[in-house]
Amino acid sequence: MTNLSENIPKGPILKQSGRIIYEVTVQHVGSLTVLRQREATVIFFSNLRKAVDAITAELALNNWPPKVNYTAVYRGVKQRGFYSCDFNVAGARVFRLKVIPCVINPALPRLGIDENPTK
């Protein structure tokens, strides 16, 4: 009987060069922004599940309809690279919620620097 651990080559395990975090932006849009100027709110999460849970909890706390769920956000991020949802009151848009994956600490390219020609 052969041991399976002997067949696996023992080399260094390469780590992913960058880590994905999720940027959640709440941007106030529509005619109400003329009356109350508000900056966009940006929050970062290390986990998509935690981001969606925080969004749904905040929406429920402020009596907004639960239009955001994990499956919709996950599919939007995978297919389009972002998820966006508008919230309306009486036909007027109030704010837009956007979830965008970002890579922190990406692998550095060669920065476009050529070799020194004097050598």
PyMOL commands that set and color helices and strands:
alter all, ss='L'
color gray80, all
select helices_A, chain A and resi 4-6+32-35+48-61+70-80
alter helices_A, ss='H'
color red, helices_A
select strands_A, chain A and resi 19-28+41-45+83-89+92-104
alter strands_A, ss='S'
color yellow, strands_A
deselect
rebuild
show_as cartoon
